[in-house]
Amino acid sequence: MSYQAVPDAYTDLRDAVRDLCQTFPAEYWRKVDEARGYPEQFVDALTKAGWMAALIPQEYGGSGL
């Protein structure tokens, strides 16, 4: 598999994550930053959409992406 083929394999994933991320405007991030808080709503949205599981290896229950 060439390097050019790899990005195409993940286009749908990147587009979906990008779409979700765009629902959190700069204002949201400024408020979290000003409060020195945790982006709970963002993490919840990623979790509910199943994207947090992409970070977890399959042997630990994630999707392993």
N, C-alpha and C positions, 0 to 999 in steps of 0.2 A: 504494500500500500504506500503510495507516495504521500509526501507532506500535503500536497494540494487536495487529496481525497479526504484527509482527516477532518478539516474544518467543515466540509459539506455534510459529513456524517452527524454533526452536532448543530446544524443550522436551526432546526426546529427547537431544540433545547435552548440555545442562545436567544432566539427570538422570544420564546415564552418567558424566560427569566428577565430579559430586557423589558418586556411589556409590563411585567409585575413591578419591576423596579421603577418604572416611569410613573407609577401611581403614587410614589413617594417623592414629592417635589423638594426642591432645595429648602423651602421653608420648614418642612418637617425635620430635615437634618440639622438646620440651624437651631431649631428649638431643642432638639435632643442634645446638641453640642453645648448650647448655652446652659442647659440644666446639668451638664455633665452626666447625662442619663444613659440608659441602655435603650436601644431602638426596639423596644418590645413589640410594637405593632408591626414593624418590618419583619422581625424574626417570626412572629406569629403567622404573617401572610406567607412567608417562604415555607414554613412548616406545613400549613394547611394545604398549600399547593403541591407539597411533596418534594420540594427542591432541597430542603435541608438533608433529606435522606441521601441525596447524591454525594454528599461529603463523607458518608459513613460506608466503610467496606461491607460487602455483602455478608461476610462471615459474622458481622455484628448487627445484622438486620437492616442495613441500608441498601441502596440500589447500586452503590459502588461506581458511580459515574465520575 
